[in-house]
Amino acid sequence: MFTTNQIYFAIFFIVFFSIAIIASYSKDKKNHKLHYKGAFKILIGFIVAILILFLIKYFGK
């Protein structure tokens, strides 16, 4: 299905992309705490709203 070189490329890409994302996030961690203070509450709100929609669909039948 995949050649050996394609598999190597995928593995290296995943490893180095993950390292770049982690390095970038750790560099901006201070700014995230300052500018996105209530973002976690909004995420919880979205998850609860989606769960409510699924419950309405499930029990509405």
mmCIF file of the N, C-alpha and C atoms, coordinates in Angstrom:
data_MODEL
# 
_entry.id   MODEL 
# 
loop_
_atom_site.group_PDB 
_atom_site.id 
_atom_site.type_symbol 
_atom_site.label_atom_id 
_atom_site.label_alt_id 
_atom_site.label_comp_id 
_atom_site.label_asym_id 
_atom_site.label_entity_id 
_atom_site.label_seq_id 
_atom_site.pdbx_PDB_ins_code 
_atom_site.Cartn_x 
_atom_site.Cartn_y 
_atom_site.Cartn_z 
_atom_site.occupancy 
_atom_site.B_iso_or_equiv 
_atom_site.pdbx_formal_charge 
_atom_site.auth_seq_id 
_atom_site.auth_comp_id 
_atom_site.auth_asym_id 
_atom_site.auth_atom_id 
_atom_site.pdbx_PDB_model_num 
ATOM 1   N N  . MET A 1 1  ? 0.824   -1.181 0.000  1.00 0.00 ? 1  MET A N  1 
ATOM 2   C CA . MET A 1 1  ? 0.000   0.000  0.000  1.00 0.00 ? 1  MET A CA 1 
ATOM 3   C C  . MET A 1 1  ? 0.874   1.254  0.000  1.00 0.00 ? 1  MET A C  1 
ATOM 4   N N  . PHE A 1 2  ? 1.757   1.380  0.967  1.00 0.00 ? 2  PHE A N  1 
ATOM 5   C CA . PHE A 1 2  ? 2.672   2.522  1.030  1.00 0.00 ? 2  PHE A CA 1 
ATOM 6   C C  . PHE A 1 2  ? 4.090   2.011  0.828  1.00 0.00 ? 2  PHE A C  1 
ATOM 7   N N  . THR A 1 3  ? 4.893   2.844  0.210  1.00 0.00 ? 3  THR A N  1 
ATOM 8   C CA . THR A 1 3  ? 6.298   2.479  0.072  1.00 0.00 ? 3  THR A CA 1 
ATOM 9   C C  . THR A 1 3  ? 7.015   2.769  1.383  1.00 0.00 ? 3  THR A C  1 
ATOM 10  N N  . THR A 1 4  ? 8.203   2.224  1.495  1.00 0.00 ? 4  THR A N  1 
ATOM 11  C CA . THR A 1 4  ? 8.985   2.414  2.716  1.00 0.00 ? 4  THR A CA 1 
ATOM 12  C C  . THR A 1 4  ? 9.312   3.884  2.938  1.00 0.00 ? 4  THR A C  1 
ATOM 13  N N  . ASN A 1 5  ? 9.647   4.589  1.872  1.00 0.00 ? 5  ASN A N  1 
ATOM 14  C CA . ASN A 1 5  ? 9.980   6.010  2.012  1.00 0.00 ? 5  ASN A CA 1 
ATOM 15  C C  . ASN A 1 5  ? 8.777   6.843  2.432  1.00 0.00 ? 5  ASN A C  1 
ATOM 16  N N  . GLN A 1 6  ? 7.583   6.488  1.980  1.00 0.00 ? 6  GLN A N  1 
ATOM 17  C CA . GLN A 1 6  ? 6.385   7.216  2.403  1.00 0.00 ? 6  GLN A CA 1 
ATOM 18  C C  . GLN A 1 6  ? 6.118   7.006  3.889  1.00 0.00 ? 6  GLN A C  1 
ATOM 19  N N  . ILE A 1 7  ? 6.352   5.806  4.369  1.00 0.00 ? 7  ILE A N  1 
ATOM 20  C CA . ILE A 1 7  ? 6.164   5.518  5.800  1.00 0.00 ? 7  ILE A CA 1 
ATOM 21  C C  . ILE A 1 7  ? 7.188   6.299  6.620  1.00 0.00 ? 7  ILE A C  1 
ATOM 22  N N  . TYR A 1 8  ? 8.445   6.318  6.176  1.00 0.00 ? 8  TYR A N  1 
ATOM 23  C CA . TYR A 1 8  ? 9.471   7.101  6.880  1.00 0.00 ? 8  TYR A CA 1 
ATOM 24  C C  . TYR A 1 8  ? 9.100   8.582  6.915  1.00 0.00 ? 8  TYR A C  1 
ATOM 25  N N  . PHE A 1 9  ? 8.646   9.098  5.784  1.00 0.00 ? 9  PHE A N  1 
ATOM 26  C CA . PHE A 1 9  ? 8.257   10.506 5.733  1.00 0.00 ? 9  PHE A CA 1 
ATOM 27  C C  . PHE A 1 9  ? 7.118   10.787 6.710  1.00 0.00 ? 9  PHE A C  1 
ATOM 28  N N  . ALA A 1 10 ? 6.124   9.913  6.747  1.00 0.00 ? 10 ALA A N  1 
ATOM 29  C CA . ALA A 1 10 ? 4.988   10.115 7.651  1.00 0.00 ? 10 ALA A CA 1 
ATOM 30  C C  . ALA A 1 10 ? 5.438   10.104 9.106  1.00 0.00 ? 10 ALA A C  1 
ATOM 31  N N  . ILE A 1 11 ? 6.311   9.181  9.453  1.00 0.00 ? 11 ILE A N  1 
ATOM 32  C CA . ILE A 1 11 ? 6.788   9.099  10.841 1.00 0.00 ? 11 ILE A CA 1 
ATOM 33  C C  . ILE A 1 11 ? 7.584   10.350 11.213 1.00 0.00 ? 11 ILE A C  1 
ATOM 34  N N  . PHE A 1 12 ? 8.517   10.742 10.348 1.00 0.00 ? 12 PHE A N  1 
ATOM 35  C CA . PHE A 1 12 ? 9.308   11.947 10.635 1.00 0.00 ? 12 PHE A CA 1 
ATOM 36  C C  . PHE A 1 12 ? 8.435   13.191 10.680 1.00 0.00 ? 12 PHE A C  1 
ATOM 37  N N  . PHE A 1 13 ? 7.459   13.286 9.790  1.00 0.00 ? 13 PHE A N  1 
ATOM 38  C CA . PHE A 1 13 ? 6.573   14.442 9.779  1.00 0.00 ? 13 PHE A CA 1 
ATOM 39  C C  . PHE A 1 13 ? 5.794   14.533 11.082 1.00 0.00 ? 13 PHE A C  1 
ATOM 40  N N  . ILE A 1 14 ? 5.227   13.427 11.523 1.00 0.00 ? 14 ILE A N  1 
ATOM 41  C CA . ILE A 1 14 ? 4.443   13.422 12.763 1.00 0.00 ? 14 ILE A CA 1 
ATOM 42  C C  . ILE A 1 14 ? 5.315   13.802 13.955 1.00 0.00 ? 14 ILE A C  1 
ATOM 43  N N  . VAL A 1 15 ? 6.516   13.235 14.020 1.00 0.00 ? 15 VAL A N  1 
ATOM 44  C CA . VAL A 1 15 ? 7.406   13.522 15.151 1.00 0.00 ? 15 VAL A CA 1 
ATOM 45  C C  . VAL A 1 15 ? 7.806   14.994 15.167 1.00 0.00 ? 15 VAL A C  1 
ATOM 46  N N  . PHE A 1 16 ? 8.302   15.513 14.035 1.00 0.00 ? 16 PHE A N  1 
ATOM 47  C CA . PHE A 1 16 ? 8.782   16.888 14.015 1.00 0.00 ? 16 PHE A CA 1 
ATOM 48  C C  . PHE A 1 16 ? 7.644   17.901 14.098 1.00 0.00 ? 16 PHE A C  1 
ATOM 49  N N  . PHE A 1 17 ? 6.486   17.578 13.528 1.00 0.00 ? 17 PHE A N  1 
ATOM 50  C CA . PHE A 1 17 ? 5.342   18.474 13.650 1.00 0.00 ? 17 PHE A CA 1 
ATOM 51  C C  . PHE A 1 17 ? 4.888   18.553 15.105 1.00 0.00 ? 17 PHE A C  1 
ATOM 52  N N  . SER A 1 18 ? 4.870   17.419 15.789 1.00 0.00 ? 18 SER A N  1 
ATOM 53  C CA . SER A 1 18 ? 4.485   17.410 17.208 1.00 0.00 ? 18 SER A CA 1 
ATOM 54  C C  . SER A 1 18 ? 5.469   18.216 18.040 1.00 0.00 ? 18 SER A C  1 
ATOM 55  N N  . ILE A 1 19 ? 6.758   18.071 17.757 1.00 0.00 ? 19 ILE A N  1 
ATOM 56  C CA . ILE A 1 19 ? 7.768   18.842 18.482 1.00 0.00 ? 19 ILE A CA 1 
ATOM 57  C C  . ILE A 1 19 ? 7.575   20.335 18.238 1.00 0.00 ? 19 ILE A C  1 
ATOM 58  N N  . ALA A 1 20 ? 7.290   20.722 16.988 1.00 0.00 ? 20 ALA A N  1 
ATOM 59  C CA . ALA A 1 20 ? 7.092   22.140 16.673 1.00 0.00 ? 20 ALA A CA 1 
ATOM 60  C C  . ALA A 1 20 ? 5.854   22.691 17.374 1.00 0.00 ? 20 ALA A C  1 
ATOM 61  N N  . ILE A 1 21 ? 4.778   21.922 17.416 1.00 0.00 ? 21 ILE A N  1 
ATOM 62  C CA . ILE A 1 21 ? 3.554   22.371 18.088 1.00 0.00 ? 21 ILE A CA 1 
ATOM 63  C C  . ILE A 1 21 ? 3.793   22.531 19.588 1.00 0.00 ? 21 ILE A C  1 
ATOM 64  N N  . ILE A 1 22 ? 4.464   21.567 20.192 1.00 0.00 ? 22 ILE A N  1 
ATOM 65  C CA . ILE A 1 22 ? 4.734   21.640 21.635 1.00 0.00 ? 22 ILE A CA 1 
ATOM 66  C C  . ILE A 1 22 ? 5.634   22.831 21.951 1.00 0.00 ? 22 ILE A C  1 
ATOM 67  N N  . ALA A 1 23 ? 6.675   23.053 21.135 1.00 0.00 ? 23 ALA A N  1 
ATOM 68  C CA . ALA A 1 23 ? 7.582   24.179 21.361 1.00 0.00 ? 23 ALA A CA 1 
ATOM 69  C C  . ALA A 1 23 ? 6.839   25.507 21.203 1.00 0.00 ? 23 ALA A C  1 
ATOM 70  N N  . SER A 1 24 ? 5.991   25.596 20.194 1.00 0.00 ? 24 SER A N  1 
ATOM 71  C CA . SER A 1 24 ? 5.241   26.829 19.961 1.00 0.00 ? 24 SER A CA 1 
ATOM 72  C C  . SER A 1 24 ? 4.267   27.103 21.102 1.00 0.00 ? 24 SER A C  1 
ATOM 73  N N  . TYR A 1 25 ? 3.591   26.067 21.575 1.00 0.00 ? 25 TYR A N  1 
ATOM 74  C CA . TYR A 1 25 ? 2.634   26.262 22.661 1.00 0.00 ? 25 TYR A CA 1 
ATOM 75  C C  . TYR A 1 25 ? 3.345   26.660 23.950 1.00 0.00 ? 25 TYR A C  1 
ATOM 76  N N  . SER A 1 26 ? 4.460   26.003 24.242 1.00 0.00 ? 26 SER A N  1 
ATOM 77  C CA . SER A 1 26 ? 5.157   26.340 25.490 1.00 0.00 ? 26 SER A CA 1 
ATOM 78  C C  . SER A 1 26 ? 5.722   27.757 25.436 1.00 0.00 ? 26 SER A C  1 
ATOM 79  N N  . LYS A 1 27 ? 6.059   28.233 24.249 1.00 0.00 ? 27 LYS A N  1 
ATOM 80  C CA . LYS A 1 27 ? 6.560   29.596 24.088 1.00 0.00 ? 27 LYS A CA 1 
ATOM 81  C C  . LYS A 1 27 ? 5.443   30.627 24.330 1.00 0.00 ? 27 LYS A C  1 
ATOM 82  N N  . ASP A 1 28 ? 4.219   30.297 23.918 1.00 0.00 ? 28 ASP A N  1 
ATOM 83  C CA . ASP A 1 28 ? 3.098   31.234 24.045 1.00 0.00 ? 28 ASP A CA 1 
ATOM 84  C C  . ASP A 1 28 ? 2.218   30.969 25.266 1.00 0.00 ? 28 ASP A C  1 
ATOM 85  N N  . LYS A 1 29 ? 2.662   30.132 26.162 1.00 0.00 ? 29 LYS A N  1 
ATOM 86  C CA . LYS A 1 29 ? 1.844   29.744 27.313 1.00 0.00 ? 29 LYS A CA 1 
ATOM 87  C C  . LYS A 1 29 ? 1.462   30.948 28.181 1.00 0.00 ? 29 LYS A C  1 
ATOM 88  N N  . LYS A 1 30 ? 2.387   31.858 28.362 1.00 0.00 ? 30 LYS A N  1 
ATOM 89  C CA . LYS A 1 30 ? 2.119   33.042 29.182 1.00 0.00 ? 30 LYS A CA 1 
ATOM 90  C C  . LYS A 1 30 ? 1.038   33.918 28.542 1.00 0.00 ? 30 LYS A C  1 
ATOM 91  N N  . ASN A 1 31 ? 1.089   34.070 27.226 1.00 0.00 ? 31 ASN A N  1 
ATOM 92  C CA . ASN A 1 31 ? 0.086   34.875 26.533 1.00 0.00 ? 31 ASN A CA 1 
ATOM 93  C C  . ASN A 1 31 ? -1.288  34.218 26.567 1.00 0.00 ? 31 ASN A C  1 
ATOM 94  N N  . HIS A 1 32 ? -1.328  32.887 26.495 1.00 0.00 ? 32 HIS A N  1 
ATOM 95  C CA . HIS A 1 32 ? -2.610  32.193 26.543 1.00 0.00 ? 32 HIS A CA 1 
ATOM 96  C C  . HIS A 1 32 ? -3.311  32.427 27.877 1.00 0.00 ? 32 HIS A C  1 
ATOM 97  N N  . LYS A 1 33 ? -2.561  32.393 28.950 1.00 0.00 ? 33 LYS A N  1 
ATOM 98  C CA . LYS A 1 33 ? -3.157  32.620 30.268 1.00 0.00 ? 33 LYS A CA 1 
ATOM 99  C C  . LYS A 1 33 ? -3.683  34.048 30.403 1.00 0.00 ? 33 LYS A C  1 
ATOM 100 N N  . LEU A 1 34 ? -3.032  34.993 29.748 1.00 0.00 ? 34 LEU A N  1 
ATOM 101 C CA . LEU A 1 34 ? -3.429  36.386 29.851 1.00 0.00 ? 34 LEU A CA 1 
ATOM 102 C C  . LEU A 1 34 ? -4.642  36.698 28.985 1.00 0.00 ? 34 LEU A C  1 
ATOM 103 N N  . HIS A 1 35 ? -4.635  36.257 27.738 1.00 0.00 ? 35 HIS A N  1 
ATOM 104 C CA . HIS A 1 35 ? -5.660  36.662 26.780 1.00 0.00 ? 35 HIS A CA 1 
ATOM 105 C C  . HIS A 1 35 ? -6.851  35.703 26.689 1.00 0.00 ? 35 HIS A C  1 
ATOM 106 N N  . TYR A 1 36 ? -6.681  34.447 27.048 1.00 0.00 ? 36 TYR A N  1 
ATOM 107 C CA . TYR A 1 36 ? -7.750  33.457 26.897 1.00 0.00 ? 36 TYR A CA 1 
ATOM 108 C C  . TYR A 1 36 ? -8.125  32.869 28.253 1.00 0.00 ? 36 TYR A C  1 
ATOM 109 N N  . LYS A 1 37 ? -8.411  33.752 29.199 1.00 0.00 ? 37 LYS A N  1 
ATOM 110 C CA . LYS A 1 37 ? -8.651  33.327 30.572 1.00 0.00 ? 37 LYS A CA 1 
ATOM 111 C C  . LYS A 1 37 ? -9.908  32.457 30.723 1.00 0.00 ? 37 LYS A C  1 
ATOM 112 N N  . GLY A 1 38 ? -11.022 32.809 30.083 1.00 0.00 ? 38 GLY A N  1 
ATOM 113 C CA . GLY A 1 38 ? -12.270 32.073 30.266 1.00 0.00 ? 38 GLY A CA 1 
ATOM 114 C C  . GLY A 1 38 ? -12.586 31.100 29.153 1.00 0.00 ? 38 GLY A C  1 
ATOM 115 N N  . ALA A 1 39 ? -11.601 30.737 28.352 1.00 0.00 ? 39 ALA A N  1 
ATOM 116 C CA . ALA A 1 39 ? -11.853 29.870 27.192 1.00 0.00 ? 39 ALA A CA 1 
ATOM 117 C C  . ALA A 1 39 ? -12.297 28.473 27.607 1.00 0.00 ? 39 ALA A C  1 
ATOM 118 N N  . PHE A 1 40 ? -11.819 27.999 28.740 1.00 0.00 ? 40 PHE A N  1 
ATOM 119 C CA . PHE A 1 40 ? -12.190 26.656 29.192 1.00 0.00 ? 40 PHE A CA 1 
ATOM 120 C C  . PHE A 1 40 ? -13.679 26.577 29.509 1.00 0.00 ? 40 PHE A C  1 
ATOM 121 N N  . LYS A 1 41 ? -14.240 27.628 30.090 1.00 0.00 ? 41 LYS A N  1 
ATOM 122 C CA . LYS A 1 41 ? -15.675 27.651 30.396 1.00 0.00 ? 41 LYS A CA 1 
ATOM 123 C C  . LYS A 1 41 ? -16.504 27.627 29.119 1.00 0.00 ? 41 LYS A C  1 
ATOM 124 N N  . ILE A 1 42 ? -16.041 28.302 28.084 1.00 0.00 ? 42 ILE A N  1 
ATOM 125 C CA . ILE A 1 42 ? -16.754 28.310 26.803 1.00 0.00 ? 42 ILE A CA 1 
ATOM 126 C C  . ILE A 1 42 ? -16.710 26.929 26.170 1.00 0.00 ? 42 ILE A C  1 
ATOM 127 N N  . LEU A 1 43 ? -15.566 26.253 26.257 1.00 0.00 ? 43 LEU A N  1 
ATOM 128 C CA . LEU A 1 43 ? -15.447 24.892 25.736 1.00 0.00 ? 43 LEU A CA 1 
ATOM 129 C C  . LEU A 1 43 ? -16.412 23.956 26.449 1.00 0.00 ? 43 LEU A C  1 
ATOM 130 N N  . ILE A 1 44 ? -16.488 24.056 27.762 1.00 0.00 ? 44 ILE A N  1 
ATOM 131 C CA . ILE A 1 44 ? -17.425 23.237 28.530 1.00 0.00 ? 44 ILE A CA 1 
ATOM 132 C C  . ILE A 1 44 ? -18.861 23.546 28.108 1.00 0.00 ? 44 ILE A C  1 
ATOM 133 N N  . GLY A 1 45 ? -19.177 24.813 27.871 1.00 0.00 ? 45 GLY A N  1 
ATOM 134 C CA . GLY A 1 45 ? -20.511 25.196 27.428 1.00 0.00 ? 45 GLY A CA 1 
ATOM 135 C C  . GLY A 1 45 ? -20.868 24.576 26.084 1.00 0.00 ? 45 GLY A C  1 
ATOM 136 N N  . PHE A 1 46 ? -19.927 24.583 25.135 1.00 0.00 ? 46 PHE A N  1 
ATOM 137 C CA . PHE A 1 46 ? -20.179 23.957 23.836 1.00 0.00 ? 46 PHE A CA 1 
ATOM 138 C C  . PHE A 1 46 ? -20.411 22.455 23.978 1.00 0.00 ? 46 PHE A C  1 
ATOM 139 N N  . ILE A 1 47 ? -19.608 21.805 24.800 1.00 0.00 ? 47 ILE A N  1 
ATOM 140 C CA . ILE A 1 47 ? -19.763 20.357 24.994 1.00 0.00 ? 47 ILE A CA 1 
ATOM 141 C C  . ILE A 1 47 ? -21.113 20.051 25.620 1.00 0.00 ? 47 ILE A C  1 
ATOM 142 N N  . VAL A 1 48 ? -21.518 20.829 26.607 1.00 0.00 ? 48 VAL A N  1 
ATOM 143 C CA . VAL A 1 48 ? -22.822 20.615 27.247 1.00 0.00 ? 48 VAL A CA 1 
ATOM 144 C C  . VAL A 1 48 ? -23.949 20.858 26.250 1.00 0.00 ? 48 VAL A C  1 
ATOM 145 N N  . ALA A 1 49 ? -23.841 21.880 25.412 1.00 0.00 ? 49 ALA A N  1 
ATOM 146 C CA . ALA A 1 49 ? -24.879 22.164 24.424 1.00 0.00 ? 49 ALA A CA 1 
ATOM 147 C C  . ALA A 1 49 ? -25.002 21.022 23.410 1.00 0.00 ? 49 ALA A C  1 
ATOM 148 N N  . ILE A 1 50 ? -23.887 20.481 22.968 1.00 0.00 ? 50 ILE A N  1 
ATOM 149 C CA . ILE A 1 50 ? -23.936 19.358 22.025 1.00 0.00 ? 50 ILE A CA 1 
ATOM 150 C C  . ILE A 1 50 ? -24.527 18.128 22.685 1.00 0.00 ? 50 ILE A C  1 
ATOM 151 N N  . LEU A 1 51 ? -24.166 17.873 23.942 1.00 0.00 ? 51 LEU A N  1 
ATOM 152 C CA . LEU A 1 51 ? -24.755 16.738 24.662 1.00 0.00 ? 51 LEU A CA 1 
ATOM 153 C C  . LEU A 1 51 ? -26.266 16.902 24.825 1.00 0.00 ? 51 LEU A C  1 
ATOM 154 N N  . ILE A 1 52 ? -26.715 18.106 25.107 1.00 0.00 ? 52 ILE A N  1 
ATOM 155 C CA . ILE A 1 52 ? -28.149 18.358 25.230 1.00 0.00 ? 52 ILE A CA 1 
ATOM 156 C C  . ILE A 1 52 ? -28.855 18.092 23.904 1.00 0.00 ? 52 ILE A C  1 
ATOM 157 N N  . LEU A 1 53 ? -28.260 18.511 22.792 1.00 0.00 ? 53 LEU A N  1 
ATOM 158 C CA . LEU A 1 53 ? -28.857 18.240 21.473 1.00 0.00 ? 53 LEU A CA 1 
ATOM 159 C C  . LEU A 1 53 ? -28.952 16.745 21.196 1.00 0.00 ? 53 LEU A C  1 
ATOM 160 N N  . PHE A 1 54 ? -27.905 15.999 21.537 1.00 0.00 ? 54 PHE A N  1 
ATOM 161 C CA . PHE A 1 54 ? -27.959 14.548 21.358 1.00 0.00 ? 54 PHE A CA 1 
ATOM 162 C C  . PHE A 1 54 ? -29.018 13.905 22.248 1.00 0.00 ? 54 PHE A C  1 
ATOM 163 N N  . LEU A 1 55 ? -29.146 14.393 23.478 1.00 0.00 ? 55 LEU A N  1 
ATOM 164 C CA . LEU A 1 55 ? -30.174 13.850 24.374 1.00 0.00 ? 55 LEU A CA 1 
ATOM 165 C C  . LEU A 1 55 ? -31.581 14.149 23.869 1.00 0.00 ? 55 LEU A C  1 
ATOM 166 N N  . ILE A 1 56 ? -31.785 15.345 23.323 1.00 0.00 ? 56 ILE A N  1 
ATOM 167 C CA . ILE A 1 56 ? -33.085 15.696 22.755 1.00 0.00 ? 56 ILE A CA 1 
ATOM 168 C C  . ILE A 1 56 ? -33.389 14.793 21.566 1.00 0.00 ? 56 ILE A C  1 
ATOM 169 N N  . LYS A 1 57 ? -32.386 14.556 20.744 1.00 0.00 ? 57 LYS A N  1 
ATOM 170 C CA . LYS A 1 57 ? -32.593 13.692 19.577 1.00 0.00 ? 57 LYS A CA 1 
ATOM 171 C C  . LYS A 1 57 ? -32.885 12.258 20.017 1.00 0.00 ? 57 LYS A C  1 
ATOM 172 N N  . TYR A 1 58 ? -32.166 11.765 21.025 1.00 0.00 ? 58 TYR A N  1 
ATOM 173 C CA . TYR A 1 58 ? -32.332 10.390 21.475 1.00 0.00 ? 58 TYR A CA 1 
ATOM 174 C C  . TYR A 1 58 ? -33.681 10.175 22.146 1.00 0.00 ? 58 TYR A C  1 
ATOM 175 N N  . PHE A 1 59 ? -34.065 11.086 23.053 1.00 0.00 ? 59 PHE A N  1 
ATOM 176 C CA . PHE A 1 59 ? -35.307 10.914 23.770 1.00 0.00 ? 59 PHE A CA 1 
ATOM 177 C C  . PHE A 1 59 ? -36.528 11.474 23.025 1.00 0.00 ? 59 PHE A C  1 
ATOM 178 N N  . GLY A 1 60 ? -36.289 12.173 21.934 1.00 0.00 ? 60 GLY A N  1 
ATOM 179 C CA . GLY A 1 60 ? -37.390 12.755 21.169 1.00 0.00 ? 60 GLY A CA 1 
ATOM 180 C C  . GLY A 1 60 ? -38.077 11.772 20.225 1.00 0.00 ? 60 GLY A C  1 
ATOM 181 N N  . LYS A 1 61 ? -37.505 10.598 20.070 1.00 0.00 ? 61 LYS A N  1 
ATOM 182 C CA . LYS A 1 61 ? -38.103 9.614  19.161 1.00 0.00 ? 61 LYS A CA 1 
ATOM 183 C C  . LYS A 1 61 ? -39.299 8.934  19.738 1.00 0.00 ? 61 LYS A C  1 
# 
